Amino acid sequence: MSALARRGRFLLLIITVVIVVERLADVAIVVMMRPWEQVTWRSLYRPLLEVAAVAWLWWFPDRWLRWTVAALCVVHGSIQIWLYGIISFLGFKLAEVSQLPLGKTILFMGQVFGAGFLLGGFYIVAGVGLLMNHALRAYLAYRERDAGYRQPDWTNRPDSFIRDHEQRPQYEVLTGDLLRSLDDHRLIEVIMDHVNLKTAAQSNREHEIISKMSAGMRMVYSTWWVEAEVENGGFHQYFWNTHGEFAFMALEGYRLLRLDGYVTLLLNAIDVFLREEPTQELFRPESVEEMLEKYVEARKYSSLPELDDAFYKLRGYADARTAYVRGHLEEFVTC
């Protein structure tokens, strides 16, 4: 969960507690002020319904329920302010007729009706916030879609880790609320999964499909694969596995992030790859059994491993990539 979503959770907790306490207090007043036989369901069902709706929203977020609760809050707050406004207006008129000092009248009205106005205003702000506030929307999106997922723990058994990873939620549609709700690691993972979902059915057109995506999408996908391959087995593994298909796209991605060190290093790696490509192709295996042997042999005839240490010394790509995504969400929203 992102920091923004955690702030939304705190705001929703405040809204929930205030509304539940205030509406239950209304119910208690009705029950205590009237004989039980005069208490009707009509005087109780509306506050109890609002309590149930807000409590349900806290535990089981839903888009339509969010709109319903928001509408109830705005309507309730507006009615409360309107009623207190009418009563206050009549009070001022009465004070004017009675020739009471204006200052004392205002002080009296504030003491009697001030809390009512504030509470009405709170309901309106809460209702509008449920619809418009990014923090609240991010938290509700997180609870609705991604809250059940927990990052796999590397310390668990391998089969458990693989199962948890394969069962992670994946999204064909990315919304701004969803992206704002995710922590840094999950944010990049969700974007990568989205791209993979878009290309899974047409893997032979992968480069063509991704090339038509936004600059941000291309940057995340291409630079992520550079780092995944190089961190695992060096530049030789990257170009051996990908044939350099996304190398120039990754180069543009690092330029977009203004990571000059990575730009220079990847340019050098591309230059070496292009010079060595004819020789490296001679080692391509003809069968699965030959894959490892041919790869190890081909690596002996490549200068790409000499660039690996320079890559490992560079830092900051993950933070720069995440900061770009959060600062340019419009490039990643797909609906």
C-alpha positions as MATLAB code, in Angstrom:
seq = 'MSALARRGRFLLLIITVVIVVERLADVAIVVMMRPWEQVTWRSLYRPLLEVAAVAWLWWFPDRWLRWTVAALCVVHGSIQIWLYGIISFLGFKLAEVSQLPLGKTILFMGQVFGAGFLLGGFYIVAGVGLLMNHALRAYLAYRERDAGYRQPDWTNRPDSFIRDHEQRPQYEVLTGDLLRSLDDHRLIEVIMDHVNLKTAAQSNREHEIISKMSAGMRMVYSTWWVEAEVENGGFHQYFWNTHGEFAFMALEGYRLLRLDGYVTLLLNAIDVFLREEPTQELFRPESVEEMLEKYVEARKYSSLPELDDAFYKLRGYADARTAYVRGHLEEFVTC';
ca = [
       0.000    0.000    0.000;
       1.325    3.433   -0.907;
       1.760    6.326    1.535;
      -1.154    8.065   -0.197;
      -3.414    5.049    0.378;
      -2.361    4.858    4.035;
      -3.368    8.511    4.404;
      -6.695    7.629    2.805;
      -7.170    4.808    5.310;
      -6.668    7.281    8.149;
      -9.159    9.738    6.647;
     -11.738    7.012    6.092;
     -11.300    5.846    9.679;
     -12.049    9.379   10.923;
     -15.116    9.643    8.676;
     -16.377    6.227    9.752;
     -15.923    6.844   13.471;
     -17.545   10.296   13.418;
     -20.553    9.177   11.388;
     -21.110    5.972   13.368;
     -20.844    7.746   16.736;
     -23.041   10.680   15.676;
     -25.771    8.535   14.117;
     -25.828    6.067   17.028;
     -26.043    9.036   19.382;
     -29.139   10.186   17.465;
     -30.664    6.741   17.878;
     -29.885    6.752   21.602;
     -31.490   10.191   22.028;
     -34.643    9.057   20.251;
     -34.880    5.934   22.406;
     -34.238    7.816   25.679;
     -36.470   10.817   24.981;
     -39.568    8.802   24.070;
     -41.432    5.944   25.699;
     -40.481    2.715   23.955;
     -43.997    2.167   22.630;
     -43.776    5.533   20.809;
     -40.478    4.729   19.131;
     -41.083    3.923   15.467;
     -38.824    2.207   12.996;
     -39.110    5.279   10.802;
     -37.227    7.322   13.393;
     -34.508    4.693   13.614;
     -34.012    3.124   10.190;
     -32.343    6.119    8.481;
     -29.509    6.615   11.013;
     -29.056    2.854   11.356;
     -28.970    2.523    7.562;
     -26.262    5.182    7.365;
     -24.253    3.430   10.082;
     -24.536    0.127    8.228;
     -23.532    1.694    4.904;
     -20.445    3.425    6.323;
     -19.384    0.314    8.259;
     -19.857   -1.810    5.157;
     -17.778    0.615    3.104;
     -14.948    0.295    5.629;
     -14.910   -3.492    5.483;
     -16.044   -4.181    1.913;
     -15.279   -1.241   -0.404;
     -17.366   -1.022   -3.547;
     -17.654    1.733   -6.160;
     -21.444    1.960   -6.027;
     -21.459    1.852   -2.242;
     -18.906    4.676   -2.199;
     -21.205    6.800   -4.352;
     -24.193    5.890   -2.155;
     -22.445    6.810    1.086;
     -21.111   10.012   -0.475;
     -24.621   10.986   -1.593;
     -26.054   10.212    1.857;
     -23.377   12.348    3.512;
     -23.909   15.323    1.209;
     -27.707   15.146    1.510;
     -27.607   14.711    5.297;
     -25.113   17.552    5.751;
     -27.027   19.885    3.429;
     -30.325   19.239    5.201;
     -28.702   19.801    8.588;
     -27.103   23.095    7.539;
     -30.356   24.218    5.876;
     -32.422   23.463    9.013;
     -29.946   25.156   11.341;
     -29.780   28.061    8.921;
     -33.567   28.512    9.001;
     -33.627   28.310   12.801;
     -30.737   30.773   13.084;
     -32.440   33.195   10.696;
     -35.614   33.078   12.740;
     -33.562   33.539   15.900;
     -31.898   36.661   14.504;
     -35.276   38.048   13.480;
     -36.634   37.421   16.961;
     -33.575   39.079   18.513;
     -34.035   42.069   16.219;
     -37.662   42.438   17.241;
     -36.671   42.076   20.903;
     -33.872   44.621   20.362;
     -31.234   42.310   21.794;
     -27.568   43.285   21.201;
     -26.219   41.774   17.978;
     -23.001   40.588   19.594;
     -24.793   38.630   22.304;
     -27.164   37.176   19.703;
     -24.297   35.933   17.560;
     -22.532   34.470   20.593;
     -25.695   32.705   21.705;
     -26.416   31.327   18.228;
     -22.841   30.096   17.927;
     -22.993   28.303   21.247;
     -26.338   26.679   20.466;
     -26.058   25.913   16.755;
     -22.311   26.096   15.998;
     -21.702   22.388   16.513;
     -24.653   21.586   14.247;
     -23.239   23.737   11.431;
     -19.789   22.171   11.861;
     -21.207   18.664   11.797;
     -23.262   19.443    8.715;
     -20.164   20.838    7.038;
     -18.233   17.715    8.021;
     -20.821   15.503    6.318;
     -20.628   17.533    3.116;
     -16.816   17.526    3.102;
     -16.791   13.786    3.811;
     -19.204   13.091    0.960;
     -17.262   15.195   -1.527;
     -14.002   13.680   -0.268;
     -15.201   10.139   -0.930;
     -15.731   11.132   -4.549;
     -12.852   13.531   -5.157;
     -10.045   13.030   -2.624;
      -7.119   11.116   -4.171;
      -6.062    9.580   -0.853;
      -9.522    8.194   -0.061;
     -10.019    6.933   -3.598;
      -6.578    5.306   -3.618;
      -7.253    3.454   -0.371;
     -10.692    2.278   -1.500;
      -9.236    1.123   -4.837;
      -6.544   -0.778   -2.964;
      -9.070   -2.462   -0.663;
     -11.387   -3.289   -3.542;
      -8.760   -4.801   -5.861;
      -5.358   -5.478   -4.361;
      -5.706   -5.750   -0.593;
      -5.828   -9.539   -0.560;
      -2.434   -9.859   -2.213;
       0.706  -10.131   -0.111;
       4.204   -9.934   -1.548;
       5.710  -13.443   -1.737;
       8.362  -14.050    0.891;
      11.701  -15.250   -0.489;
      12.352  -17.055    2.799;
       9.401  -19.371    2.195;
       9.686  -22.665    0.372;
      10.228  -22.230   -3.401;
       6.921  -23.877   -4.275;
       5.064  -21.534   -1.905;
       6.819  -18.488   -3.347;
       6.010  -19.493   -6.921;
       2.356  -20.208   -6.046;
       1.906  -16.849   -4.299;
       3.558  -15.022   -7.181;
       1.425  -16.742   -9.815;
      -1.764  -15.942   -7.888;
      -1.089  -12.206   -7.744;
      -3.846   -9.943   -9.142;
      -3.189   -8.754  -12.691;
      -5.056   -5.943  -14.400;
      -5.927   -5.468  -18.050;
      -7.211   -1.974  -17.160;
      -5.157    0.437  -15.056;
      -6.913    3.298  -13.265;
      -5.370    6.292  -11.561;
      -6.864    5.288   -8.207;
      -5.373    1.799   -8.446;
      -1.896    3.046   -9.362;
      -1.897    5.635   -6.582;
      -2.796    2.943   -4.043;
       0.217    0.682   -4.675;
       3.610    0.722   -3.011;
       6.701    1.206   -5.180;
       7.471   -2.459   -5.839;
       3.871   -3.422   -6.557;
       3.392   -0.366   -8.786;
       6.097   -1.477  -11.231;
       4.963   -5.102  -11.008;
       1.382   -4.185  -11.929;
       2.544   -2.156  -14.945;
       4.788   -5.003  -16.130;
       1.931   -7.487  -15.744;
      -0.364   -5.176  -17.697;
       2.083   -5.010  -20.614;
       2.555   -8.783  -20.543;
      -1.214   -9.307  -20.620;
      -1.482   -7.069  -23.671;
       1.200   -9.011  -25.556;
       0.573  -12.567  -24.319;
      -1.816  -13.518  -27.116;
       0.445  -12.068  -29.826;
       3.989  -12.720  -28.654;
       5.284  -12.547  -32.236;
       4.132   -8.910  -32.360;
       5.438   -7.989  -28.890;
       7.785   -5.233  -30.044;
       5.172   -3.751  -32.380;
       2.482   -3.665  -29.665;
       4.751   -2.153  -27.006;
       6.114    0.420  -29.457;
       2.587    1.845  -29.742;
       2.249    2.303  -25.978;
       3.066    5.503  -24.126;
       6.673    6.590  -23.592;
       6.323    5.761  -19.913;
       5.058    2.242  -20.575;
       7.901    1.604  -23.021;
      10.424    2.948  -20.514;
       9.225    0.763  -17.633;
       9.070   -2.415  -19.694;
      12.368   -2.073  -21.548;
      14.520   -0.810  -18.663;
      13.068   -3.400  -16.278;
      14.242   -6.190  -18.566;
      17.714   -4.679  -18.918;
      18.110   -4.607  -15.161;
      16.564   -8.057  -14.613;
      18.851   -9.734  -17.133;
      22.039   -7.838  -16.327;
      21.618   -8.212  -12.567;
      21.118  -11.940  -13.098;
      23.803  -12.769  -15.669;
      25.330   -9.640  -17.124;
      25.047   -7.848  -20.453;
      25.937  -10.988  -22.368;
      22.906  -12.787  -20.956;
      20.690   -9.793  -21.808;
      21.680   -9.682  -25.464;
      21.858  -13.470  -25.779;
      18.281  -13.892  -24.525;
      16.693  -10.868  -26.220;
      18.828  -10.423  -29.361;
      18.874   -6.750  -28.373;
      15.256   -6.355  -29.525;
      14.394   -3.776  -26.858;
      17.872   -2.311  -26.326;
      17.219    0.922  -28.215;
      13.844    1.285  -26.502;
      15.616    0.911  -23.149;
      18.148    3.511  -24.264;
      15.334    5.989  -24.849;
      13.887    4.981  -21.493;
      17.095    5.858  -19.632;
      17.226    9.154  -21.518;
      13.663    9.823  -20.399;
      14.781    9.222  -16.811;
      17.864   11.392  -17.381;
      20.170    8.640  -16.160;
      23.225    9.596  -18.185;
      25.420    6.884  -16.684;
      23.060    4.156  -17.881;
      22.708    5.812  -21.284;
      26.477    5.832  -21.832;
      26.909    2.271  -20.576;
      24.056    0.856  -22.647;
      25.361    2.648  -25.764;
      28.720    0.948  -25.254;
      27.005   -2.396  -24.722;
      24.933   -2.004  -27.904;
      28.071   -1.130  -29.858;
      29.851   -4.256  -28.585;
      26.791   -6.412  -29.270;
      26.472   -5.233  -32.868;
      30.167   -5.894  -33.539;
      30.057   -9.340  -31.975;
      26.639  -10.430  -33.236;
      27.861  -12.368  -36.332;
      30.280  -14.375  -34.178;
      27.778  -14.943  -31.380;
      25.176  -16.287  -33.805;
      27.528  -19.155  -34.653;
      27.033  -20.469  -31.118;
      23.249  -20.558  -31.203;
      22.127  -24.055  -30.088;
      20.295  -26.383  -32.410;
      18.678  -28.321  -29.561;
      17.619  -27.777  -25.957;
      20.380  -30.074  -24.734;
      23.010  -27.749  -26.209;
      21.674  -24.498  -24.741;
      23.808  -24.230  -21.625;
      26.976  -25.503  -23.264;
      26.647  -23.130  -26.243;
      25.850  -20.167  -23.994;
      28.926  -20.736  -21.806;
      31.110  -21.130  -24.886;
      29.708  -18.012  -26.554;
      30.317  -15.967  -23.411;
      34.054  -16.744  -23.645;
      34.171  -14.914  -26.988;
      32.345  -11.777  -25.854;
      33.606   -8.508  -24.402;
      30.198   -7.681  -22.897;
      31.016   -9.141  -19.438;
      33.683   -6.435  -19.099;
      30.861   -3.879  -18.788;
      29.022   -5.678  -15.998;
      30.946   -4.230  -13.059;
      30.308   -0.685  -14.277;
      26.565   -1.452  -14.352;
      26.556   -2.930  -10.852;
      28.206    0.220   -9.476;
      25.457    2.433  -10.856;
      22.458    3.098   -8.614;
      19.200    5.017   -8.646;
      17.348    3.473  -11.565;
      14.541    2.008   -9.412;
      13.848    5.277   -7.570;
      14.013    7.294  -10.788;
      11.621    4.948  -12.571;
       9.106    4.935   -9.723;
       9.283    8.722   -9.378;
       8.609    9.098  -13.112;
       5.563    6.821  -12.922;
       4.094    8.687   -9.943;
       4.765   12.026  -11.612;
       3.258   10.995  -14.987;
       0.344    8.740  -14.076;
      -1.571    9.849  -17.148;
       0.877    7.825  -19.282;
      -0.070    4.628  -17.452;
      -3.828    5.005  -16.998;
      -5.557    2.916  -19.667;
      -9.227    3.820  -19.130;
];
